[in-house]
Amino acid sequence: MLYYNPHKTGILAYFADQLTNAICEGINAMVQAAKRKARGFNTYQGFASMIYLVAGKLRLGTPKPFSHFH
């Protein structure tokens, strides 16, 4: 029995090109996580900062307060 599949062209395109939107979905998941963490921020700048902190993979150094003592 044959039936109409509205996603047929997209499914067949995957096998031809081997491309998916997984990277976009991953970025969207990180932005949504940042949105949940930034609930207390009332400005766009605060929200954007949280996105950079969550998705930017920043290497923030921690201070070593006793490094000058040997």
C-alpha positions in Angstrom: 0.0 0.0 0.0 1.4 3.4 -1.0 0.7 6.5 0.9 1.7 10.2 0.6 4.6 11.2 2.9 5.0 15.0 3.0 8.6 14.6 4.4 9.7 12.3 1.6 11.9 14.8 -0.2 13.7 15.8 3.0 14.3 12.2 4.0 15.7 11.3 0.5 17.8 14.5 0.5 19.5 13.3 3.7 20.7 10.2 2.0 22.0 12.2 -1.0 23.8 14.9 1.0 24.3 13.5 4.5 23.3 16.8 6.0 21.1 17.4 9.0 20.2 20.4 11.2 21.7 18.8 14.3 24.2 21.6 14.8 21.4 24.2 14.7 19.3 22.2 17.2 22.3 22.0 19.5 22.9 25.7 19.4 19.2 26.3 20.0 19.3 24.0 23.1 22.2 26.0 24.5 20.4 29.3 23.9 17.3 27.9 25.6 19.4 26.8 28.6 20.9 30.3 28.8 17.4 31.8 28.6 16.4 29.7 31.6 19.5 30.8 33.5 19.0 34.5 32.7 15.6 34.8 34.2 16.7 37.5 36.6 18.2 39.7 33.9 15.9 42.4 32.7 17.9 43.6 29.7 18.9 42.1 26.4 22.6 42.7 27.3 22.2 40.4 30.4 20.6 37.8 28.3 23.3 38.0 25.6 26.0 37.8 28.3 24.4 34.6 29.6 24.4 33.1 26.1 28.1 33.9 25.7 28.8 32.3 29.1 26.8 29.2 28.3 27.6 28.7 24.7 30.9 30.5 24.3 33.0 27.8 25.9 35.0 30.6 27.6 38.1 29.6 29.6 37.7 31.8 32.6 40.7 31.7 34.9 40.3 31.6 38.6 42.4 33.8 40.8 45.1 32.2 42.9 45.1 34.3 46.0 48.1 32.6 47.7 50.3 32.1 44.7 52.7 34.8 45.9 53.6 32.7 49.0 56.1 30.0 48.5 
